[in-house]
Structures are given as C-alpha cells and as structure tokens.
Amino acid sequence: MEPTRTQVTDWLRDYEEQGYVVLEAILSADELTEIREALDRILASSPTGRNEFEGLQTQRIYTLVARGKVFERLVEHPAVIALVERQLLPGYLLTASQAIVLAPGETPQPVHTDDSFYVIPRPRPEISVSTMWAIDDFTEENGATEVIPGSHQWGDDQLIDNYYGDDSLQLPKEYAPLLEPLVMLAGSCAVFAGTLVHRGGGNRSKRVRTAISNQYCEPWARQQENFFLSIPRDQVARMTETLQEMLGYSIHPPFMGQVTARDPKKVLDPDFDNPLK
Ligand SMILES: O=C(O)CCC(=O)C(=O)O
C-alpha cells in the first residue's frame, strides 16, 4: 500500500535526524509466510559465512531479488521506494539484495557503514540507502541490528577503520555505549543511510534471526553485486521495467550505461543484434 504524505514526512524527519527510521509492521502475515516459505527452500542448501563480517554462524543468500517473485516485490515496496527516491537521484540502482540468517551463538559483527567503499571524504551525503527487513521479530537477545544514531553525520576522524571483518580488530570501546538495537516486530523494515555506523548483533537466543537487506545506490555508483552476470537475461526480461532499471538496464544521463551506444534495455530483446558477435 502507498504510504500517505504525512507518513513519509514523519519517516523522513527521523531518517534525516538519526540516519535511520523503522517502518513498523508494513508486511502482512500472508506476505511474511510467503517470504519465510521461499527462504526455507533456499536456506536448506546455503552455506555459512566465510569470515567474521559475513558471520561464521550466519547464512547469507545473495542476489535474493532473483530468487522469487516475492523478493522482486520487496525490492519495489512502495514505502521503501518513497524514502529511497527522496534520498537518491532518479535512476537509482539496486546495489545488493540478500537474506541474512543469524544462528544461535552468532557473535556481533564488526561495526561498519554500508557505503565505505565509495572513497569520498566524510561527512558527506550517503551514496547508498540500506534496508533491513525483520522477517522474525528483532530483539536485543536474537541479534537485532545495532546502530549508532546520528553517526551518518560523522566525519572520517570519528570512524575507526575496522570495516572488513578483520577479526584482530575489536569494537572500539567508545562505540559500545552508543550502539542501540533496532528492536522491531517481524514485518517491519529499518531504512538507513549508507553512512550510518551499525552492525549485526550477537544471537544469544535459541532461535535464528532472519532478515532481508536490499540496498540501493546512486545511479552513477558501481553496484556491489554484478547483476548483469548473475541474473540470466531472459529472467530479467520477465521483471517489471522499474526493476530492470534498478538492476542496471538503464541510462544515467547522458550516456552512462550505454551498450554500443544503445539503451541497455535493448539487450533484453531476444532479437538484439550484438555488433560484436
Ligand atoms: O545482520 C545484520 O543485522 C546487519 C548486517 C550488516 O550490516 C551487513 O552485513 O552489512
């Protein structure tokens, strides 16, 4: 359902002040069931993470957008889009799409920001906007994402470089009291700036904590996931035009993204005549 103008104004105020906003319980029970069933089918054959950052007791499913219509719809959720389109330029892209399932015993992730690999001095506007959908209730005990409110405005001098899961690096002790867990009901979605300092919490409960994170970036920024290579073209051709554009089948004016001087969407036509063949 489309959010009202008042809702969007309130969300934007929180997002801009704190660097994040929680959209409470915006998925229905039926939608949650459909998502959980689709995830269960994939999780059975999904490995655990390769390092502290991915989480050694965490299963991640990458390129989630291409693993079921229900995940396509989530990327285009109107409440999320209402915020993303007010933060990023027209033609914004999907940069990452994944499920993150923390098993009991998982330890806290290293603190990081989601757009640190765009090496541009801070403070600066975010180059990406992240979402964290709670598919299970997020609690302090089960590893709710932890954020430092207001840290989206920090400069480089306030950040400590422990982004990439180097487990020799500990949480700087001055960060610890600032971290706040995003406690929220299943079906809620936290939307936060790529510049916000955060981490996945530790799971001290007896059950898994399931989340989905779709991330969006400026149309001129390189995407984290290379969707051109991962998603077969005939599958992209069956997606909505908006989603095709978010995956990168679009032009950022005047000509970023062109394919031999043509619109990349033409490549989705089975009769596309590739001059290089
Ligand atoms: O799982 C979470 O709560 C956060 C994960 C995260 O921030 C990431 O992997 O970039």
The ligand as an SDF file (V2000), in Angstrom:
LIG
                    3D

 10  9  0  0  0  0  0  0  0  0999 V2000
   22.5850   -8.6710   10.0320 O   0  0  0  0  0  0  0  0  0  0  0  0
   22.5250   -7.5080   10.4260 C   0  0  0  0  0  0  0  0  0  0  0  0
   21.7800   -7.1470   11.3140 O   0  0  0  0  0  0  0  0  0  0  0  0
   23.4260   -6.4590    9.8150 C   0  0  0  0  0  0  0  0  0  0  0  0
   24.2290   -6.9570    8.6600 C   0  0  0  0  0  0  0  0  0  0  0  0
   25.0390   -5.9010    8.0270 C   0  0  0  0  0  0  0  0  0  0  0  0
   25.0590   -4.7660    8.4240 O   0  0  0  0  0  0  0  0  0  0  0  0
   25.8640   -6.2220    6.8510 C   0  0  0  0  0  0  0  0  0  0  0  0
   26.1540   -7.3880    6.6070 O   0  0  0  0  0  0  0  0  0  0  0  0
   26.3060   -5.2640    6.1620 O   0  0  0  0  0  0  0  0  0  0  0  0
  1  2  2  0
  2  3  1  0
  2  4  1  0
  4  5  1  0
  5  6  1  0
  6  7  2  0
  6  8  1  0
  8  9  2  0
  8 10  1  0
M  END
$$$$
